[in-house]
Amino acid sequence: MSQTPPSFSEVQVGQELPEIVKGPWTSAHIVRWHIAQENLERFHYDSEFARDVWGLPDTVANGNWRKYCIAQLCKDWIGYDGWVWKLEMRYSKMQFAGDLLTTWGRVKRTWEEDGLGFVELEGGMRNQHGVETTPSIMVVVLPLKQGQEVPYPFVPPTGSEDDTTTSPLAKGRILPDAQYVTGEVYERYMSRPPSPKVESWDEVDKSSLRRMVNGIPDHDPLYWDEDFAGKTRFGGIVAPYVYPVEAYKVPPNLPDQLEEEFANDPNGSGGVGDPRLRRRDDDETEGESSRAIHPDLTAFFNGGQKYEIFRLLHLGEKCVAQTRPLDVYEKQGAKDRFVVSASRTDYWTTSGELVMRADQYGVQMDPSSVPAQK
């Protein structure tokens, strides 16, 4: 964070935020991010697999990484006395190894409520060709000159669930000629039970934060400098705003997901994430994937994410998470139909404080329909 944070009275509709440029985002950058996240999906690091199996022009820069860029843009602009409350982003275009990526934002509207200043931003990420890859909406909170401090943990205004006006993640509907998401499929998906409440295996530690700081990269001393962080209102080192998603590494006492997947399919994409957070239908067996809506839809991509953030994870803390179904719908793509399946994960501290609410939108399609664009 290099610039002086704005006062709310200075913020004007149409005002541009200082851009953040990352890259060219090479394969080495992508692998470094994998080390931080422990993401093992092969089309992110295996160029031969990306080209020959998925028909892509090169390895793909992670969708899940983009949320840190959007959050950093907001955090660096408002400073430590403000709050990054809401982030919504749709991954409309792929980003590839070698891309130069610019994160941008613009003030869309402002309002005052409960003695605080609220700013809605529109923004996203553009590649070196000027193509928008990540249309986004963000809401940040600033103190008013004669108002109160922004509370931490953050307490949203009453009735504020739908403050953003134009979400990049529009809700779907059941198509009358649905190939995949019929009314029966919708009801079956939505009736899936939530996952158990799962405690992260690891606590937030300096080593994990070091890898994350380098992987984003965002070298904010709030994440690594005890003396600096201790003088902020957080009172010590904290994890980045959207870190709870990455808090769930695969526990070492579970079966090896890679061994299981590649034993069944040599062209498997690679396991990722803590399997304890996955939901299963009642008739599914332990270890069987519940992601696929239809057996032909075996290509999975991150379609977008939505976050509401209430506090940060502090050094030494673990979190507790639970995932449940949120929505499923079918869309017409440029070539074929595809399916979007949405889930919601709530994250708490082990003492029960709500840290973050995260909605995940997964895109499922036939591998032959994967858009191989550059």
N, C-alpha and C positions, 0 to 999 in steps of 0.2 A: 504494500500500500504506500504509494509515493506521493499522491496528490492530497491536498487539504480537503477533508470531507465537506460537502455543501451543507449550508443551513437550509431548513425547509423553505424559508421565505425566499431563498435564491432560486429554487427549482422552478423551471418553466416548462410548459408543455412543448414538445419538440426538441428539447435540449438533448444533445448527444453525450453519451458517456465516453470516457477515454477507452479506446479499443485495446484489446489484448491480442497480440499476434503470437502464435506458437507454430514452430516448424521452420523449414519443411519437416513434417512429421514422418520420420524415417522408420524403417523396420526396427531399428535399435530403440527408438522412443516407444514403439508399441510393445516390444518385449519388456522394456523397463516397467511399463505400466502393468503388464501381466505379472511381473514379480511382486508388485505392490498388491494387486488385487487377487492373485492366484487364479486367474482366468485361463483355462486350458483349451478353449475352443480353437481348433486348428486353422480355420480360415483367417485368424488374426496374425498368425506367425509363420505358417507353412505356405509359401507362395505356390509351390507345385500343387498342393492340395486345393488351394483357393482357385487356381486356374483349371485344373483337370477335373476335379470333382464337382465344384460349384459353378464353373464357367465364369469366374470373376477375372478382371484384368490384373489384379494384384491382391496382396493381403489387405484386409479391411481394418481401418482404425476403429477402435472399440466405441460403440454407441454409449456404453455406460460411463466412459471417461468424460463425455461432453458435459455431464451435469456439473462436474467440478469447475469447468471453464465458465459456465454460466453463473454458478455461485460465486466464483472468484471475481468476475466482473462486477457483480453487485456489492460484494463485501469490500472490495478495494475502493469503490466509489463512496460508500456511506460511512466507512470507518467502524471502529469498535463500539461506538456509542449508539449506532443504529442497529437495525435487525433485518436480516434476510428472511422474510416470512414465507413466501410462496414462490415456487419455481414450477413452470410447466413447459415441456419441450417435446416437440414431435420430430422424429428422425426421418425426414422426408427424402434425403439423399444419402448415399453411402459416402464415406470418407476413406481414402486409400493411402497406403504408404507413399510418401513423397509429396503429399498435399501441404500447402501453406494455409493455415487456418486462422481466421480472424473472428474473434468474439466481439459482438457489438450490441449496443443498447440505446434506446431513445425513450424519453419520458412521454408516456401516453396520456396520463391524467393524474391529478393530485386531489386529495381531500383531507380534511381534518376530522378527527373523531376521538372522543375520550381523552382529549388533551395531547394527542399525538398527530404527527403528519404522515400520511400514507402516500406512496408514490407507486403507480403502476407503470411498468416498463414493457415495451415490446423490443424484441431483439432476436439474436440467434448467432449462427456461425456461418461464415462464407469461406469457400475455398479460393484458390488463386485465380480461378476463372470468374469469380464474382457470383457463383451459384450458391444460393441459400440452402444449407443442408439441415438446419435445426431451428425452424421457427419457434419462438419462445415468448412466453408472457411471465413476468416476474412482478412481485409486490414486495417493496421494502418499506421500512418504518424509520422515521427520523424524529428526534425530539423537536418540539416547538420552542421558540425563544422564550415564551412565557408559560410553557407547558411543563409536564412532568418528564422525567427521564423515561426512556424506553425500558420497560420492565424486563428483567432477566431472572428466571425463565420467562419467555414471552407469553403474555396472556392475550389472546385475540379478542377484539370487540365482540359483544353479544350479537348473534345473528350474522356473522361475517363469513359464512361458509361459501358463498358464491360472489365474492367481491370482484373477481376478474370478469371482464365483459366478453371477451372473444378468445375462448380457449383454443389452443392449437390441437387439442385432443377431443374432437367432437364425438358425442355419443352415437353409437350405431343403432341400427334397427334391423328387424328380421325382413329379409327380402322376399317378395312373393314367389320368386323362382329360385329360391336358395338351393345351392348344390351341397353345401356343407352345414350351415347353421339353420336348421329347421327349428320349428317351435319345440319339438321334442329334444333336440340337441341342446337348445338354449336352457330348457328346464333342467336337463340332466347336469349341465355345467354349473348352473347357479345353485343347485341343491347339494353340490359337493360340500362336505364338512370343512370347517377351517382346520388348519394345521394345529397341532398342540402348541402351547406356548413354549418357546425354545430359548434357552439361555445361551449366549455366545460362548464358545469354548475358551476364547482368549479375552483378556482384558485389554483396554487401550494401553499400549506401551510405547516407549520411545523408539524402539526398533521398527515397529510397524508404521509409526508416524514418519520416521525417516524415509522409509521406502515410499510412502504415499507422497510426501513432500517432493521427492525426486521424480516420482512417476507422473504427477499432474502436469508440469511442475509448478509449484506455488511455494516459494521459500519464505512465507510469512513467519516471522519469529514467534508468533502466537502459538505455532505448532511445535516449537523445539527449544526456545530460549526461556528457561525458567525465570530468570530475573525480569525479562521483558514482560512475559505473560503474567507474572505475579503482580505487576503494577496496573494491569487492566482490570476491568470490572469482573472478569472471569476468575481472577485470583490464582491463575496457574495455567499450565499447558492444557490445551483442548484440541480435539480432533476437528477437521474441517466440517462445514455445515452438513453435508450429506454423507458423512462417513459411516453411519450405522449400516448402510447397505454392504459395505466392505468389511464390517466387523465379523461377519459370519464366514469364516474359513472352514474347510472341511475338517471335522474332528479326526484325530489319528486312530480312534478306536472303532471306526466304521470300515466296512469293506471298501477296497480300492475301486473307485468308480471307473477309472481309466481301464484297468484290467478287465472289468466286467463288460464295459462297452465294446472295447476292441476285440474281445473274445467272440462277441456276437456279430460285429461288423467292422472289418478292417478299415472301412472308409468312414467310421464314426467321426463326429465332429469334435469329440472330447468333452468329458464331464466338467461341470463347473458348479460351484456353490454348495452350500450346506444342504444335503438332501432332507434333513429333518424339517425344513420349512416347506417342503412340497406337499401339496394335497394329493390324496388318492381317493378314487371312488371305492365304494364298499366292496366291489367285486374285483378290485385290482390286488395283485400280490405285492408283497414287500419288494421294493427295488424296481418295480415296473414303472415306466414313465407315464405320467398322467397329463403331459403337456399336449399331446397330439389330439386334435379334434376329429381328424380323419386320417386313416392310414396312408393316404397319398401325400399328405401335407407334412413332409419330413424336413423341410428347410425352415429353420427358426431364426428370426432376427428380432432385435430390440427395436420396437416401433416408437417408443417414447416413454416419458416418465412425468409424474406429477408429485410434488413434495409440499407438505406443510410442516414447518420446522418450529419447534417450541423451545428447545434448549440444545446445548452441545454436549457431547460425551467428553468427560474429563479424564485426565491421565489416571489409570488404575481402575476405571469403571468397566463393567460389563453391561450388556443390554439384553433385554428379553424381547422376542418378536413373535408375532402370530400373523399368518397369512390366510386370507379368505377370498373367494371369487367375487368379482365386481361386475364384470360384463363380458359378453362374447358376441361378436357380430361378423358378418361377411361383407366384403367390399369388392367392387369391380376394379381390377388393376388395368394397366395398359394392355396386358396380354390375356391374363386369366384372372379368375377369382382368387382371393386370399382371405384369411380369417385373422381377426384381431381378438385375442383373449386377454382380458384385463383382470388383475388381482390387486388387492390392497394389503399392505403389511403395516402394522402398527409396531413401533419400537418404544419400549419403556426402559428405564433404569431398573436394576434389581430391586430397588425400593418402591417401584411403582409409578415414578414420574414419567409422563408421556414425553418422549424425546422428538419423535417425528412420525408423520403418516406418509406412506409412500405408495403411489399407484403405479403399477408396471403394466405396459401395453406390449404384448408379444405378438409379432407378425408370423403367421404360419402359411407356407405356400408350397406348391409343387416345386421341386428343385429345378425343373426345366423352365420355370417361369421367373427365376431369379434375374432381376434387372442388372445386367453386367455393364454398368455405365462408368465412365471415368470423368 
